[in-house]
Amino acid sequence: MPILPPRICSCGKVVASGERCACQIARDRERKARFDRTRPNARRRGYSREWEKARASFLIAHPMCRYCPAPSNVVDHIKPHRGNMTVFWNKANWQPLCTPCHSSIKQSRERRT
């Protein structure tokens, strides 16, 4: 497998192939922090004590991840609710996932739509 040569970042530093420059990491961190300041906290998005109870009972009823044979520990909304509480509480819209599948497979599928 061929090895790609290093590249020059927009800041002028030489960066190894497949690596990210420190300036890119800092820029991403700042962008995410700006987004988080505008985003409501978890409780305001609907993740209350009621949600914790419903989530726990759902995970007991659905102990395995939908995508792999691992135990599930995340209740995921199949269709993102985007603040719509009717969609949020619709149990037909819930699926059990393990953390790795939720963080990789599910997120990449959401980005495509």
C-alpha positions in Angstrom: 0.0 0.0 0.0 1.6 3.3 -1.0 2.3 5.9 1.6 1.1 9.4 0.9 3.6 12.3 1.3 3.2 14.9 4.0 1.0 17.9 3.2 1.2 21.6 4.0 -1.6 22.9 6.2 -3.2 26.3 5.6 -1.2 27.6 8.6 2.1 26.7 6.8 3.1 23.7 8.9 4.0 20.3 7.4 1.6 17.6 8.5 2.1 13.9 8.1 -0.4 12.0 5.9 -3.5 11.0 7.8 -2.7 13.4 10.7 -4.5 16.7 11.6 -2.7 19.9 12.3 -3.0 21.5 15.7 -4.6 24.5 14.2 -7.3 22.3 12.6 -8.0 20.6 15.9 -8.2 24.0 17.7 -10.6 25.4 15.0 -12.9 22.3 15.3 -12.9 22.7 19.1 -13.9 26.4 18.8 -16.6 25.6 16.3 -18.1 22.9 18.6 -18.0 25.2 21.6 -19.9 27.9 19.6 -22.5 25.4 18.7 -22.8 24.1 22.3 -23.4 27.6 23.6 -26.5 28.0 21.3 -27.8 24.5 22.0 -30.4 24.0 24.8 -29.3 21.7 27.7 -30.3 18.1 27.9 -33.3 18.7 30.2 -34.7 21.4 27.9 -34.3 19.0 25.0 -36.6 16.5 26.8 -34.1 14.2 28.6 -35.7 14.4 32.0 -36.3 12.0 34.9 -39.3 10.7 32.9 -37.0 9.9 30.0 -34.5 8.1 32.2 -37.3 5.8 33.5 -38.7 5.2 30.0 -35.1 4.6 28.7 -34.3 2.1 31.5 -37.5 0.1 30.9 -36.9 0.1 27.1 -33.4 -1.2 27.5 -34.6 -4.0 29.8 -37.1 -5.0 27.1 -34.6 -4.7 24.3 -31.2 -5.8 25.7 -29.3 -6.2 22.4 -28.0 -3.6 20.0 -29.9 -3.5 16.7 -26.7 -3.4 14.6 -24.4 -5.9 16.4 -24.6 -8.6 19.0 -23.4 -6.3 21.8 -25.6 -5.3 24.8 -27.5 -2.1 24.2 -27.0 0.9 26.5 -28.3 3.7 24.3 -31.9 4.4 23.3 -31.7 6.1 19.9 -34.4 8.0 18.0 -34.6 6.5 14.5 -35.9 9.7 13.1 -34.3 12.7 14.9 -36.9 14.5 17.0 -35.4 18.0 16.6 -37.4 19.2 19.6 -40.7 17.7 18.6 -42.0 16.0 21.7 -44.5 13.8 19.8 -41.6 12.3 17.9 -39.5 12.2 21.0 -41.9 10.1 23.0 -43.0 7.8 20.1 -41.7 4.4 21.2 -42.0 3.1 17.6 -39.2 5.7 16.8 -36.8 4.2 19.4 -34.1 1.6 18.8 -31.6 0.0 21.2 -27.9 0.6 20.3 -24.6 0.0 21.9 -22.4 3.1 22.3 -19.9 2.3 19.5 -22.8 1.7 17.0 -24.5 4.9 18.0 -21.3 6.9 17.8 -20.3 5.5 14.4 -22.9 3.7 12.3 -25.9 5.8 13.3 -24.2 9.1 13.2 -22.8 8.5 9.7 -26.2 7.5 8.5 -27.7 10.7 9.9 -25.1 12.8 8.2 -26.0 11.3 4.8 -29.7 12.4 5.1 
